[in-house]
Structures are given as structure tokens and as C-alpha cells.
Amino acid sequence: MIKFKSYLLLEFIALFWALPLTLAILKPRGWIYITLWVVALSCVLWMRRNHYNFKADWNSPVIDRTVIKAILFQLLPITIAISLFIHFMMPERMFSLPLQRPQVWVMVMILYPILSVIPQEIIYRSFFFRRYAPIFTSQKIIIAASALAFGCMIFTLGLGYYFYHGQAVR
């Protein structure tokens, strides 16, 4: 069991720290999304071999009007707050992408979920919590480890720029 946990720990470090750092150093143009999907598909294959039930985990049968209303009820005040923040703090950016580059905006709205969100959900939620549960001692620790691993990926892709450059001030 110790050998297996050691292997899992090495695999975890390689997949969630070494790979993103390597991508950050090499900066291979266009390979981020390809790598993300190759890893996601590898995760799907592993989960299928281990009798993973996608329908049970993604819980699609419980999405009904009541759930959608509850989600929208929570989303509305957040949307209003963000809109007000942008309107008063950086008005030049309010709707800037859809107004200035509508084709790019449409492509982002369609392609970003497909190219990035779906594989991230597979890797950082479905796969991560099943594969690495044996090396973490509690639910809180595995959630923290997943968040840290996801953060490493976010900074590697370049979104970290908005966290460490004070972008809202510019």
C-alpha cells in the first residue's frame, strides 16, 4: 500500500505541478488546449476502466426548474455587483469584447467551454477526487490540493496575470 501511495504522489506531482510548470517554461503555442484534452481523455479512460459512473457523479437528473431558479437567484446579485464594479471602476471595459470584437466574443462563448471548461471539470473534479483520494487524509485536504493544482494550471495558462499585475488599477 505504501508503494501505491508513493506512486500516486509522484503521479500527482508530475501531472499537476511538473506538467503545468513545463508548459509555463516552454510556452508551446497552441499546445495548452491539446494537452488539456489529452490529459482529460486519459482521465476518462482511467475512470472507465475503474467503473466510474459519469451520470451519477454529474448528477444531471436533479437539474430541474427549481434548481435552475435557485442558481439564477444566486447568480443575479453577483452579476449585478460585478457589473456595477466594472461600470464605476473601469467603464472603458464594460462590454468591450462583444462591442469591439463581436466575432471573437462569440467564438470565446462557444469554444471556451468546449476547449477548456469541460476537460478541467473532468481532470480537476471527477478524476482528481477518485484517483488521489488514497493519498489525502481528509476531504478538506483533498479539496485544498485540488484548488492548489487548479491554481497552478490557471497561472500556467496565463490567467494569473490578472491576480498579480493589479490589472483592475490600469
HUURWO-V934820 format. One record per run of one state. SS is the DSSP state (~ for helix, > for strand, _ for the rest). FROM is the first residue (numbers start at 1). TO is the last residue. If there is no record, write none. Layout:
SS/FROM/TO + SS/FROM/TO
This chain:
_/1/1 + ~/2/26 + _/27/30 + ~/31/49 + _/50/53 + ~/54/58 + _/59/59 + ~/60/62 + _/63/64 + ~/65/89 + _/90/90 + ~/91/93 + _/94/95 + ~/96/100 + _/101/101 + ~/102/131 + _/132/132 + ~/133/135 + _/136/138 + ~/139/157 + _/158/160 + ~/161/164 + _/165/166 + ~/167/169 + _/170/170
